[in-house]
Amino acid sequence: MKSEDAEVMEDQISQEKMLSEDKDFGDGTDYRTVIKEKFCVAWDKNSLTGESATLYQGIIQKDQKLLKNIFDTDINTSKMRQTVLLYGDAGVGKTTLLRRAMLEWADGNLFEKFAYVFYLSGREISQAKEKSFAQLISKNWPRSEVPIEQILSESRNLLFLIDSFDELDFSFEEPEFALCNDWTQEHPVSFLISSLLRKVMLPESFLLVTARSTARKKLMPLLHKPHCVELPGLSENARMDYIQHFFLNDKKWAKGVIYSIRKNPRLFNMCRVCQMCWVVCTCLKQQVEKGGDIAVTCQTTTAMFTCYVCSLFSRTDGSSVTLPNETLLRSLCQAAAEGIWTMKHILYKKNLRKHELTRNDISVFLDAKVLHEDTEYENCYTFAHLHVQEFFGALFYLLRENPEKKDYPLKPFESLYLLLESNHSEDPHLEQMKCFLFGLLNKEQVRQLEETFNFTISMDVRGDLLMCLEAIEKDDSYPSQMRLLDLFHCLYETQDNDFITQALSSFQKIAVQVEEESQLLIYSFCFKHCYSLQTVKLTIKAELRDILDIDPTDETCLKDTVARITHYWQDLFSVLHTNESLREMDLYKSILDEALMKIINEELSHPKCKLQKLQFGSVCFLNSCQDFSFLSACHTLTHLDLKHTDLEDNGLRSLCTGLKCQQCKLRVLRLEACDVNVNRCQQLSEALERNSSLVFLNLSTNNLTNYGVKSLCKFFGNPNCCLERLSLASCGFTKDVCGILSFALTESRRLTHLCLADNLLGDEGIELLGDALKHPQCTLQSLVLRCCFFTPVGSEFLSTALLINRSLVHLDLGGNRLEDSGIKLLCHVLQQPTCTLEELELTGCVLTSESCLDLASVLVNSPNLWSLDLGNNNLMDAGLHILCDALKNPNCQIQRLGLENCGLTSACCHDLLSLFCTNQSLVQMNLMKNALGYDTIKNLCKVLRCPTCKMKFLALDKREIDRKKIKKFLNDVKINNPELVIRPHCSATESGCWWQYF
């Protein structure tokens, strides 16, 4: 049964039949003539007048240059581009450009390589009935035109312009096998367009498709290797020229308007569209004439559009205007909201009926110019602009009836929770409506609307929004950058301090990036209301000159903008003293200049600053602006991290000055990979000798060499030195400095943790360090000798030292070629009642199953050992069998065992099952990178699901636990034994890798 809309359009759409095949081909001049006649009329109807027309013509001419070479050869494929997507904001001029392009082609000035160009309007196609593709494209042909078979048979010479994809009222859910390639068969028009877009119909033809930026994501999967081109609209300079011309009679007004608009980057961005530029200027002109504050109107997009919408329903000439009642306005707002959700921006007769709107009803909105009636298609209406529709869509959530009183489920577009859960990446079409909704929580905006429409607007939605935000925050304790930016944009629109404070009351951790002024404005405003905030990770991705993006020759504008940006930075970093719960700030990979460092120093030096940890990891300091003078003023700061930041001479001087100051309370200093050479190390050592607070120093991955380490030994070997933990991994020193190092260890009274990994110490160096371990005054508790190039000989030196040492509890020997023979004596020592060792790392020590008998004795007899890592050794199933017997022994106290990449196979299944069933001490195990197989893991799950299983953490290969067949068993384990965690990774522990922790 035909719909009423289809019947209406049936009278409008031409019904010319396909032409006879026996007529001459001709050169298509008659078709070009028809195109010129049709599109000249359309151009005249849509043309602007006055100064706007002059500007708009300039934009069209600029944009036409985009089309000249748009189908040129792709440099990546060396083939002509066949599909081009031209996208841009609503109203930016996509349709106008394509209509103009049709005229230019008809005149032979554009797309000369194509014999025929066909223009397909999304709005028109959506109303077309079932037909063949030939019928669809033949409506503009003159009667003397060529046979369609001859034209379509040369599809490589054809170009199809599909205008306004977002106006196609189709779902595009047809499977590809159901599409058609026969242009003579009749099908639903949605099938025809889908077949054309997906290159099933006329695969050699060329396509140019236009769409709004918000519809781009929906369109991309339908297109075959599209080349995407953005239609940018007015440049920044063009926008300012427009505003200056609009306020030509008063340059002072023009300057104030430009300044106010530019203070709101989102509003200034909207002005890329010529129509929006006119709307904004018109509203501000009215404000100026009434003596209003244009700065307040420009503060948010909601304030601007409230002003605009209210102006549509008021008459400046004193004439009366018909106002909609609350029910009628609610119906229009409901239609607007649903259209934004579904990306349908045209109101057909069926849409009006659905929302109980009649032609007479909408006359109120037509008169007010909220709605426009299409001049080409009957019973077809659109909002004056997409942003107008978004504004009325947002207003719907204030006017809607109480959802709890409805006796039917909410539709998706009625759900506040779903709207708030959306983000600009996944649902860009909802972003601005969501911002308007929050903006309408502002009492001043509601007051203006109430005065305009003459009825009271309920603010119950305020409480509903807070409840939804609370529910969303519970599901996302550390919200992503994307979600935060969306939320902060919305909160900024409210300009309501109390609401923002309530909305952000539970945020304790925030991680954001600042790349442009709009983000800086939003974050600087919202951060001040996060009173529970404890941790901030802030990455500043652009330096000041990039954020400004203005003409450097315009000194006045430059000065104003620099002052504005600086104020934003001051506001943002003021959180350091206004929020007394803030304890940690991470500026990882930020770009900092002198102005920013000055602000940071001032805020850290504020008496109310309570920050404890500050991280400058991988930060780029511009123009040698490293300034750490805050060290002498911030009495709460205990942790400073500069890893992967090149420490310059002035930065080192500033750091050393701070360390020498008695007011400095720094306890942890990380300087990994900071380009600390011998000379700088000596300066640092001298400063540290005068410091009485530092307990942790990491200098790893700096080329200190033997000379640098000697200067450090003088520092930490002093009995009065407070240092407790020191990491010198990958510092380029050798055995030659081990004697001095050994002496310093015997002199130190507080050093408990030392990491010497990745240095060429050899057996001789290990022997000298062993002497220090034997010394009764040695206080070392953790010694890391990973990859220090020693052999079984060095292992024997260490074993002998362990017989005497009474302080060491953690020893890492990984990455050294100890072999089976090298751990025999070590295993013997570990079983002695006097051995204090608790954690032992033997990863990658070239061990085999032959060492497992010695290791098994350790597992059973060691009095203190509870953690053993044997990863990356070829123990194989035979070795595991021996270890499992020991692990099941009641005397075994091992709690953590690492067996990653040990050559295990499915043959070890029985041993593992037996272990998990009977083990009483083992709670953590790493079995990654072993070929256990499906059956083994399935059987393990049967044991692990038992609540009596002692295991608390198990690491298995990602490729194994991600298999669909395995997931159901893992889910069963999770349900029945919720305390057990199974993951595809095994995180380093703080005790085992203490030098990596901050």
Helices and strands as residue ranges (DSSP letters): H 4-12, H 29-46, H 50-68, E 83-88, H 94-106, E 116-121, H 122-125, E 131-132, H 133-137, H 148-153, G 155-157, E 158-163, G 165-167, G 176-178, E 186-187, H 189-197, E 206-212, G 213-215, H 216-219, G 220-222, E 227-230, H 236-246, H 251-262, H 265-270, H 274-290, H 294-297, H 301-312, H 326-342, E 346-348, H 349-354, H 359-367, E 371-373, E 380-383, H 386-399, G 403-405, G 412-414, H 416-421, G 428-430, H 431-439, H 443-453, H 461-475, H 481-494, H 497-503, E 509-514, H 517-526, G 527-529, E 535-540, H 544-548, H 555-573, H 575-578, E 584-586, E 591-592, H 594-604, E 613-615, E 620-621, G 622-624, G 629-632, E 639-641, H 649-660, E 668-670, H 678-689, E 696-698, H 705-716, E 725-727, G 735-737, H 738-747, E 753-755, H 762-774, E 782-784, H 792-804, E 810-812, H 819-822, H 824-830, E 839-841, G 849-851, H 852-861, E 867-869, H 876-887, E 896-898, G 906-908, H 909-918, E 924-926, H 933-944, E 953-955, H 958-961, H 964-976, E 981-983, G 994-996
